[in-house]
Amino acid sequence: PRSKELPPTHTRRITMKKAIKWIWLTLAIFFFPVLTTYASPNTSEERADEEQKIGEIASKNEVIYANLQSGGNLKGVYVVNSFELTKPGIIDDYGDYTEIKNLTDTSAIEQDNNNVRINAETDNFFYQGNLEEKKELPWQFTIDYYIDGKEVNPDDIPGMTGDVEITIDVKQNKDVAATFFENYMLQISVPLNTDYFQDIKA
């Protein structure tokens, strides 16, 4: 019997004209506010100059994305941080990122260990931080593929045609604190190229 805590298995039935080379799933997982503080300058002159440049944050949100391999194993995790500013300027953020990327403009972002310093010149600023591959998700995924009712290996799909069914089974990962599984929203996205897939139904 299905646990009351788990959502029903989601099924996608697709008519495929040509096979795509790879099937990747993207998960948009967390969305929550984070408090931000600022670093203090060393001298009074620097402090006065810095205070004029410090930005004022109205709100900050994070969305964590996880890319899965075709079978459901984790491929990579990254965070998109978004700031709404009442005053553009220098802001500090914090995160254990292996790499960061400016998603708003071409200006550089300073990273010193877990401290990220940004000179945000717009009212809305976005940047991406990549997490180490050792991270685990609060969920475990099992993904199965069928063509014309017959289960197939996803590696064998390229070049095949027919009625495609993808089932995604989601369960709690017992190795991660239950707080995330019980209180956070999980969204699953299956990108399908409509040049190859038609009559898509979830």
C-alpha positions as CSV (number, residue, x, y, z in Angstrom):
1,P,0.0,0.0,0.0
2,R,1.1,3.6,-0.7
3,S,2.2,5.7,2.2
4,K,-0.1,8.6,3.0
5,E,2.9,10.9,3.2
6,L,4.1,10.2,-0.3
7,P,2.7,11.8,-3.4
8,P,1.3,9.4,-6.1
9,T,3.7,8.4,-8.8
10,H,3.6,10.8,-11.7
11,T,3.2,9.5,-15.2
12,R,3.9,11.2,-18.5
13,R,2.6,9.7,-21.8
14,I,4.3,11.1,-24.8
15,T,4.1,10.4,-28.6
16,M,7.7,10.6,-29.9
17,K,8.5,11.1,-33.6
18,K,12.3,10.9,-33.0
19,A,14.3,10.0,-30.0
20,I,16.2,12.7,-28.1
21,K,19.8,12.0,-27.2
22,W,19.5,12.6,-23.4
23,I,16.7,13.0,-20.9
24,W,17.5,15.3,-18.0
25,L,15.3,16.2,-15.1
26,T,15.6,19.5,-13.2
27,L,14.3,19.9,-9.7
28,A,13.4,23.3,-8.2
29,I,13.5,22.5,-4.5
30,F,13.8,25.2,-1.9
31,F,12.4,28.8,-1.8
32,F,13.0,30.7,1.4
33,P,14.2,34.0,2.7
34,V,17.8,34.4,4.0
35,L,19.1,37.2,6.2
36,T,22.1,39.2,4.9
37,T,24.7,41.2,6.8
38,Y,27.5,43.5,5.7
39,A,31.3,43.7,6.3
40,S,32.7,46.7,8.1
41,P,35.4,48.9,6.5
42,N,38.7,49.5,8.4
43,T,39.0,53.3,8.5
44,S,36.6,56.2,9.1
45,E,37.2,57.6,5.6
46,E,36.7,54.2,4.0
47,R,33.6,53.7,6.2
48,A,32.0,56.9,5.0
49,D,32.8,56.1,1.4
50,E,31.6,52.5,1.8
51,E,28.3,53.6,3.5
52,Q,27.4,55.6,0.4
53,K,27.9,52.5,-1.8
54,I,26.3,49.8,0.5
55,G,23.1,48.5,-1.0
56,E,19.8,48.0,0.9
57,I,18.1,44.7,0.6
58,A,14.3,44.5,0.6
59,S,14.2,40.7,0.3
60,K,16.3,37.7,-0.8
61,N,15.2,34.3,-2.0
62,E,17.0,31.1,-2.9
63,V,15.9,28.3,-5.3
64,I,18.0,25.1,-5.3
65,Y,18.2,23.2,-8.6
66,A,19.3,19.6,-8.9
67,N,20.0,17.9,-12.2
68,L,19.3,14.2,-12.4
69,Q,20.6,11.5,-14.7
70,S,18.1,9.5,-16.7
71,G,17.8,6.8,-14.0
72,G,17.3,9.3,-11.2
73,N,20.8,9.6,-9.7
74,L,22.0,13.1,-8.8
75,K,24.2,14.8,-11.5
76,G,24.7,18.2,-9.9
77,V,23.2,20.9,-7.6
78,Y,23.3,24.7,-7.8
79,V,21.6,27.6,-6.1
80,V,20.1,30.7,-7.7
81,N,20.0,33.6,-5.3
82,S,17.8,36.6,-6.1
83,F,17.8,39.9,-4.4
84,E,15.2,42.7,-4.4
85,L,17.0,46.0,-3.5
86,T,15.6,49.3,-2.3
87,K,19.0,50.8,-3.0
88,P,21.6,49.4,-5.4
89,G,25.1,49.0,-4.1
90,I,27.5,46.6,-2.4
91,I,25.9,43.6,-0.6
92,D,27.4,40.6,1.1
93,D,26.0,37.1,0.9
94,Y,27.2,33.7,2.3
95,G,27.3,30.2,0.8
96,D,29.5,27.2,0.6
97,Y,29.9,27.3,-3.2
98,T,32.6,25.7,-5.4
99,E,31.9,28.2,-8.1
100,I,29.8,31.4,-8.6
101,K,28.3,33.0,-11.7
102,N,26.7,36.4,-12.2
103,L,23.3,36.0,-13.9
104,T,22.4,39.7,-14.1
105,D,25.3,41.4,-15.9
106,T,29.0,40.9,-16.7
107,S,30.5,42.5,-13.6
108,A,32.7,40.3,-11.4
109,I,31.6,38.9,-8.0
110,E,34.2,38.5,-5.2
111,Q,34.3,35.2,-3.3
112,D,36.4,34.8,-0.2
113,N,35.8,31.3,1.3
114,N,32.1,31.4,2.2
115,N,31.7,35.2,1.8
116,V,30.3,36.5,-1.5
117,R,30.5,40.3,-2.2
118,I,28.4,41.8,-4.9
119,N,28.2,45.3,-6.4
120,A,24.6,45.2,-7.5
121,E,23.8,48.1,-9.8
122,T,20.2,47.2,-10.5
123,D,17.1,46.9,-8.3
124,N,17.0,43.1,-8.9
125,F,20.1,41.0,-8.8
126,F,20.6,37.3,-9.5
127,Y,23.6,35.0,-9.2
128,Q,24.3,31.3,-9.2
129,G,26.4,29.3,-6.7
130,N,27.4,25.7,-7.5
131,L,27.4,23.2,-4.6
132,E,29.8,20.3,-4.2
133,E,28.8,17.0,-5.8
134,K,28.7,15.2,-2.5
135,K,25.4,16.9,-1.5
136,E,22.4,14.6,-1.0
137,L,18.8,15.5,-1.7
138,P,15.9,14.9,0.8
139,W,14.3,12.8,-1.9
140,Q,15.2,9.7,-3.8
141,F,13.9,9.1,-7.3
142,T,13.3,6.0,-9.4
143,I,12.6,6.8,-13.1
144,D,11.2,4.1,-15.5
145,Y,10.7,4.4,-19.3
146,Y,8.3,2.5,-21.5
147,I,7.7,2.6,-25.3
148,D,4.5,1.1,-26.6
149,G,3.9,-0.4,-23.1
150,K,7.3,-2.2,-23.0
151,E,9.9,-1.1,-20.4
152,V,13.1,0.0,-22.0
153,N,16.6,1.1,-20.9
154,P,16.9,5.0,-21.3
155,D,20.2,4.5,-23.0
156,D,18.4,2.5,-25.8
157,I,15.8,5.2,-26.5
158,P,17.7,7.3,-29.1
159,G,16.5,6.3,-32.5
160,M,13.2,4.7,-31.3
161,T,9.7,5.9,-32.0
162,G,6.3,5.1,-30.4
163,D,4.1,6.0,-27.4
164,V,6.5,6.9,-24.5
165,E,5.6,6.7,-20.9
166,I,7.9,8.0,-18.1
167,T,7.1,7.2,-14.5
168,I,8.8,9.0,-11.6
169,D,8.6,7.5,-8.1
170,V,9.6,9.9,-5.3
171,K,10.5,8.7,-1.8
172,Q,12.1,10.2,1.3
173,N,15.9,9.9,1.6
174,K,16.4,8.6,5.1
175,D,20.0,9.8,5.1
176,V,18.9,13.4,5.1
177,A,17.1,15.3,8.0
178,A,13.4,14.7,7.7
179,T,12.7,18.4,8.2
180,F,13.3,19.1,4.5
181,F,11.1,16.2,3.2
182,E,8.3,17.2,5.5
183,N,8.3,21.0,5.1
184,Y,9.8,22.0,1.8
185,M,8.2,22.1,-1.7
186,L,9.6,19.9,-4.5
187,Q,8.9,20.7,-8.1
188,I,9.9,18.3,-10.9
189,S,10.4,19.5,-14.5
190,V,10.8,17.2,-17.5
191,P,12.0,19.3,-20.5
192,L,10.9,17.7,-23.8
193,N,11.7,19.1,-27.2
194,T,8.4,19.5,-29.1
195,D,10.2,18.9,-32.4
196,Y,10.4,15.3,-31.3
197,F,7.6,14.9,-28.8
198,Q,3.9,15.5,-29.4
199,D,0.6,15.0,-27.5
200,I,2.3,15.5,-24.1
201,K,0.1,14.6,-21.1
202,A,1.0,14.5,-17.4
